Amino acid sequence: MKGIGTSSGIALGKVLIYEEPKITVEENKAKDIDREIARLNKAIGRAVEEIQQLYVRTLENVGEDEAEIFNAHKMMAEDPEFIEGVKSKIRDEKVTAEWAVKQVAEEYISIFENIEDEYLRERALDLKDVSQRLLRILLGIESMDLSILKEECIIVAEDLTPSDTAQMNKDMILGIVTELGGTTSHTSIIARSLEIPAIAGVEDIIGTVKNGDIIIIDGSKGTITLEPSKKDIEAYKTKKKEQEDFRFKLQEMRGKGSISKDGTKVEIAANIGNHRDLNSVIENDGEGVGLFRTEFLYMDNNRLPTEEEQFKAYRFVAEGLEGKPVIIRTLDVGGDKDIPYMNLPKEMNPFLGYRAIRLCLDRTDIFKTQLRALLRASAFGNIKIMFPMISNIEEVRLAKRQLEEAKEELTKENIEFNPNIEVGIMVEIPAVAIHSDIFAKEIDFFSIGTNDLIQYTVAVDRGNQHISNLYNQYHPSVLKLIKMTIENGHKEGIWVGMCGEAAGDEKLIPLLLAMGLDEFSMNPSSMLKARYIIKNTSKEEIEPMLDKILSLPTAEDVERFIDENIVK
């Protein structure tokens, strides 16, 4: 069987099927509205206590970054807008507290599930976790405790909430297999932090295995071996030893530059979702932050974040990296990433709609506040500003004009900032890649956002499971656009980075190195492995292969060529 490998490593062990108690909520009218409000308040209080306990346990057993997940859960449980929405439903519709929680939570969850960005879409599971906790408390239902397991096992479940994963006895959990979930879910993040092999998206695994079955899982490949033979078990032991040796080699990469076998130096940086991810960057010896998504400041709020709130978050990361570059992407919401309090219009095709720089240039009050905060933080570290979803040169000029106005305001107010702050754009629309020779004359750097560049180049909604097979980063047209962008950037003397998922692809890293990519930005947990690949790759050996690779007709041909001629 096969799924999506979300945490590398292999494991052999007995299956333990984990099933949450089914929570059924029926629409019942409330006899006493005040009593239902009181029940809700009491349930919220208990939920917050439980979440705080999970925070402490995760802080002690996993780490500070992972523990912050439960600070976010606590904010959700105490969110005034959510609570008032539930209370209003109780009062207006005269229903029970549990029915009101279910209805309001489903409205919010629907918003998150329809967001195109995978990282933000996965936050729907966090809200489900919090709402299920409230419902369980209101209904008096107990859940299975994964912290008291007495025997080693591989957990098999439809899905696991962050709370489930955080309370696991890591000494007894050999691996995790779920039918749902993805690489950016908090469950996957915690599994990677605990170095527990994990696979998600395995169709009908619960209907295929039973408690006590022996299976082998490979979190790197996303494969599951049922009823392994003696030969399978011997192969498992050999691979387990190889992986342990390789993990030791990766630790040797700390403190060493990202330099290829033939002396080409590049930068290995991190993509982060908020300022709390800073520790992951430092722990994995990142050489900077290549993408700091600022959406969390807006999504985790019930109002627009103030200039001061933004300034503190940006300054925290800038100071924490002690002079290393921090590329901060300006607000990238709108269209598919809905923020209720902003009252954004509903659109037929949000991926091509009112979002990112288009929204910011229209709502200059929001944009200017963020630019001021970024400039102020630039006095405390090596901050660079990056504009997303650029499609034409006029947008670059208008955005830079807003930045200059913000500089003038701060100068008049005698507030310090870096007047020479670098400004770049994300190359994620084919029109910009094709016209990159012109764009390169007006900015300081490019960062190629392959997630959207692929989507727009091959006309595939990457969140649509029916056509997801057509979304492929090895597509020759995508690779040609990447090469063109790098070459045009270098002709104008600017550096070129990449912050899409392709930057951390083990097979593509040598190819991107040969194309001349200057900066690779990825998930922090992938950085040491990327450095290892760079240090064991010769740019000069792969450069002669580029013309052949780019002339191949299909993505499958490209991947096969890489496997046979580079990966080996």
N, C-alpha and C positions, 0 to 999 in steps of 0.2 A: 504493500500500500504506500501511497505517497501523499505528502502535504507540503506545507511551506516551512522550511527550517527557520526557526526564529531565535534559537540559541544553540550554538555549536557544541559539539561533543557527542559521544556515543554512550549508550547504556544498554545493559542486559538485565532483565528482572521480571518479577511477577506483576501482573496487571492488578490495579485496584481501581475499580470504576467509582468515580466520585459523582454523586447526584445530589444536587441541592433539593431540599424539600420544595414541593410544588406549592406556590403561593397563589391561591385563587381568591380573587376579590370580586364580590358581587355588588351591584348597585343597590344600596339600601338607604332608605330615608332615615334621617336622624330624628329621634324623639326629643332630644335635648341639645340644642346648638351649643350652648355654653359648655356642656359636658364634653362634646366632641372637640371643641377648641382646647379644652384642658387636657384631653387625651393626647392631642397633637403636640402640645407644648411639652408634656411629660416624655413622649416618645422622642422628640427632638433632643431633649436633655440627655436621655439615656444613650441615644445614637452618638452624640458628641463625646460622651464619656468613653464609649467603646472605641471610637475612632482615635481618641487620644491614647488609649492603651495600645492600639495597633501602631501608632506613631512611635511610641517609646520602644516597643518590641522591635520594630523595623530599624530604628536608629541604632539599637544595640547589636542586632544580629545581621543587618545588611549594610546600611550606610545612610549618610545624611541625605544624599540626593533622592534615594528611594523612599526614605521616610517622608519627604516633602509631598509625596503623592497623597498622604493622609492629611496633611495640612490643607491641600486642595479639596479633599473630601469634606473636611470640617467646614470650610468656607461654603461649600455647596449646601451642607445640612443647615447652616445658619444664614444662608442667603435671604435677605429681607424680601426680595422680589418673589422668590420661590415660595417662601412661607406665607406671604400675604396673598399670593395666588391661590394657595391651598385653603387658607381661611376664607377668602372671598367665595370660593366654590362651596365650602361648607355652608356659609351664610345664605348665598344666593339660591343654591339649588337644594338646600336643606338635606344634605347627604352626610354619610359617616366620614370620619377622618381618613380611613384607609381608602375609600373610594376617591376622595378628593386628591389624596397623594398620588394615587395611581394615574388619574386623569391628567393632572398638571405635569407630573414627571414624564408621561408619554409625549406630551406636547413639546417639552424641552428636548427629550431624546430624539424625537423626529427631526428637529432642527439640526442637531449635531450629526445624525446619521446621513443627512443629505449634503454635508459639506464635502467638497472634492478633496481637500487636503487630508491625506491619510492620518497624519499625526492628530489633527483636530477631530477627525471623524471618530477616532478611537476613544475620544473623551466621552462619547455616548455611554461606553461601558462603565466609566466612573460614575456617571449620574445614575445608571441602572443599579450599580453597587449601593449607592447611598439610598436610593428610593426603596430597594429591596430590604435594606436594613431597617428603614422606618416601618415598612409594611410588616416585616417579621416581628418587630417589637409590638406594634399595634395589635397583631393577631396572636401574639404569644407563642410563636413557632421557634423551636430550637434548631440550629444548623449543625452539620457535621464538623467536628473539630480536627483539623489536619495537624494540629500541634502535638497530639498525643499518640501518634502512630508508633507501634512497637516493632514493626517489621519493614524491611526495605521493600520498596515497590516503585512501579512506574504508574503515575496517576493518569487515568484516561477519563476525560470529561467532555461534555458538550462545550462548555466554556468554563473558565475560572475568572472570578473577579480579582482585582488587586488585593482585596481583603483575604480571599482564600489563599492566594499565593504568599502573602506576607506572613500568615500564621503557620505555614508549613514547617514541619520539622525537617530541616534541610539535610540532616544526617540520615534520614530514612527515605527521602524522595530521590530516586535515581534519575528520573526523567518525567516529562510532562507531554501528553498528547491530547489535543483538543480538536473538536469538529469545527469550532469557530475561531475568530481572532486573527491577528496579523502581527507583523514584525514590530509595529510601533505601539502595541497595546502595553499598558503598564504591567500586565502579567508577564509579557515577553521581556520587558525591561528588567523586572525583578529576577526572572529566571536567568538572564544573562549575567546579572550582578552576582547571583549565587552560583554561577557556573553550572547550572542544571541544564542538560540538553532538553530542548523543547521543539515540538512540531505542532503547527496549527493548520486549520483548514483540511483536516482528514475526513472525508465524507463517510458517514455511517460507521465510524470506528467503534462506537458503543454497541452497535448491532452485530459487529463482527467478532469482538473478543468478549471473554467473560472473566470474572475474578479468578486469579490464580494462573491464568495463561502466561507462558513465558514468551516474551517478545524482545527484539533488539531494535532500538531506534537510533537513527543517525541524524542529529540536529543540523549538521552541515548540509546534507543532501536532502533532508526532509523525507527520508525513507523509513519504512517500518517492515521488519522481517517477522512474520508470524511463524510460530512453531519452528524455530531455528534448528537446523541439523547440526551434527558434530562439526562438520566442515564450516558452517556459518559461525559457530561459536569460536572455533580456532581463528577464523579470519577476524572476528570481533576482538579477540585478545591481542592479536598482532596490531590491529589499527588503534586500539586503546593505548598501547605502548607508544606507537608512533605519535599520537596526539599529545601524550604527556611530554614526550621529548620536544615536540614542536612548541608547546606552551613555554617550556623553559627557554628555548631559543628566542621567542618573542620578548621575554623579559630582558634579554641581553640587548634589545634595541633601545632601551631607555637611555636617554642622554646622548644618543648618537644622532648625527645629522641625517637627513633624508637625501642621500647621495647615491647615484647609480654606480654600477661597476666601472663605468668609463668616466666617472667624475661629474656627471650632470646633477646639479643641486636643485631640489624642488622643495616645496613647503607642504607638510601634512597638517591640515587644520581640521577643526570640528564644526559640525552643524549642531546648534543647540536651540532648544525651544523656549528657555527662559534663563534668568540669571542664576537660578538654583542649580543649573547643570554645570556650573563652573568647575566644581570638584572633579567631575568626570574628565574634563579636558586636561586638568593638571595631573590626575592620576594616570592617565594614558599618554602623558608626555606630549601633548599637542603643541604645535608650534604657532598656534593662534586659533582664532575663531573665523571660519570662512563664511558662516551664515548664522546670524543671530536673528531668529524670527521674533518680531515684536508683537505678534498678534495676541499673545497670552495676556498682555497688559490690558487689552480691550475685551477679550473673550471671557476672562476670569473676573469680570467687573459688572456692575449694574449701572455704570455711568462711564463717561469718557475719563480716562486717566488724566490727572493733572500733569502739568509740566514738571513739577517737583517730583511726583511719583515716578515718572519716566526717567528723569535725570538720575535719581538714586539707583535705579536698576541698571542703567547703562554705565554709570560710574563704578558700580560694584564689580562688574565684569572687567572693565578697563583697568582698574587698579589691581584686581586679582591676577591679571595676566602680565603685569609688570613690564609693560612696553611692547609685548607681542601684539600683532595686529588683531583687531576686533572689527569685523565687517558687519555692520548692523543694517538689516533690510528695513526700509520704511514700511509703513502699514500696508499689509497685503490682505485686506478683507473686502467684502462686498460680493455681490452676485451669489456664489455658492457658499461663502462663509458669512452666514447671517449673524448680525448682532442686534437683538430685539430692540434695545434702547435707541439705536441709530435710525430705526424706521426705514431701512433700505428697501428699494422696490423689488417685488418678486419678478423674476425674469424667465422667459421661455428657454433661453440658452445661456445660463450664467457663466459658463467657461469663456464665453466671448463677450461678456457684458461689462457692467458698471462695477469695476473692481480695481484694487491696487492703486497704481498711479493715476488712473482715470478718476477714481473717486477722490483721491487726495488733491488733484488739481482743480476739482470742482468744489471740494470742501476745504478751502485753504485755511480756515480757522483751525481745523484738526491737524492739517499738514504742518502749518507754521508752529504750532505748539510742540509737535514732535521734533521738528528741525531745531528749534531753540534748545530743547532738552539734549539732543545729540551734540550740538555745538558746545554746550556748557560742559558735558561729560568729556569732550575731547581734550579739555585742559588737564585731564587726569590719566590719560593713556593714549594708546595708538589706535584711535577710532577712525574707521572709514565708513562712508555712507553709500548705500546701494539702493537704487530705485528699481522696483519690480514691474513686470508686465509692460515694459516699454515697447511700443510698436512703431513710433516715428520720431524723427529728430526734433520736431517741435515740442514733444513732451519732455525731452531732455532739457531743452532750453528753458521751458517754463518752470520745470522743477529747480533748475540751477538759479533761476531768477528769484524763486521763493527762498532759496537758501541764502542768496546774497542779501535779501531783505532782512532775513533773520540775523545775519551777521551785523548788518547796520544797526538793528535795534539793540543788540547786545553791546555793541561798541558804545552807543550813546548811554547805555546803562552802566558802563564801566565793568562789564562782566567778562571774565577771561574765557577764551576759547582758542582753538588752533586755527588761525586764519588760512592755513594751507592744507586743511583737511582734504584727504583724497575722496573723490566722488566717482562712483562707477555705476554700471547698470547690469541687470540680469539679462542674459541673452537666452530667451525662452520662446521667442516667436520667430519663425523662419524668416520673416521679412527683415528682421534685425541682423540675423546671421548673414543673409545674402548681401545686405547693405553695410556690413560691419566695417568696411574700409572707411566709410563716411563717419559712422558713429565713433570710431576710434580717435578721430581728430578732436572730439569734443569732451572726452572724459579721461579718467586716469586708469581705469581697469575694466575688464569684462569678467563676469562670473557666469558661466554657462549653466543654466538651470535645466538639466536634461529631462527632468520629470515632465515638465510642460512642453519642452522642445520636441520630445518624442510624440507627445499627445497631439500637438498641432501639426507636426510634419506628416504623420500617418493617419490623421483624422480619426483617432480612436480615443474614446472616453475611457481612461485607464481604470475607472471605477466600475465599468460595465462588465460583469463576469461573462456575458455572452460573446463578447468580442475581445476579451483580454488577451487572447492568444496572438492578436495582431499587434499588440503593444510590445515593441521589442527594441532594446537599446543597441542591438547589433545590426539594426537595419542600415544598409549601405548609405542611404540618403541622409540619415541622422549623422553618421560618422563623417560624411563629406561636409556637412554644415559645421560640425565641430572643428574639423581641420581648417576649413576656410576662415572661421572666426579666429582661431589661434594665429594663423598666418597673417591675417589683416591687422590684428592687434599688434603683433611684433613689428610689422612694417612701420607702424606709427609710434613705436617705442613704448607701448604700454604692456603691462603683464596681463596674463589671462589665467583665470582659475575656473574651477567647476565645483558647484555645490549640490548638484543633483545626485541621485542614487548611483549613477554610473561611475562617479568618482571613486567609490569604494568597491567596485566590481573587480574581483581578483583577476579575471581574464582581461578586462579592459585596461587596467592600470598600465601594463607594459606598452599597450598600443597608444594610450594617451601620452605617456612619457615620450614615445618616439615622435608623436605629433608636435611636441614642444610645450605641453601644458605646464604652467609654472606652479600652480597651487591645486592640491587635491583636498577638498573639504567633505567630511563624511561623519557618520556616527562615531562618537568618541571610542567606542569599543573596537572599531575596525582600524584605528590609526596605527597601532604597532605592527599589525599584519601588513598594512599597506607599505610601511617603511621597510619591512623585511623583503617584500616583493621588489620594491625600488632598488634596494641594496644588492639584490641578486639578479638584476636585469641590466643588460647593456643596451643603451639607446641606439648606439651605432649598429648593432646587430639586427635590430628590428626595423630601423628606418627604410632599408631596401625592400621590405615586405609591404610597405604601406600602399604603393600603387596597385599591387596585386590584390590586397585585401579590399580596397575601395572599388575595384573593378568587378568584384564578385556579385552575382545577381540577387542573392537572398540573404536574409539574416542567418538562416541555418547554415549556409555556406561559409559565412564569416565566422560564426562560432566554431564550426568544424575545423576551419583553417587555423584558428587560434589554438584550439585544443591540440592539433597535430604538430604545429610548428613553433608554438611559443610556450604554452603551458608545460609541455613535456620537458 
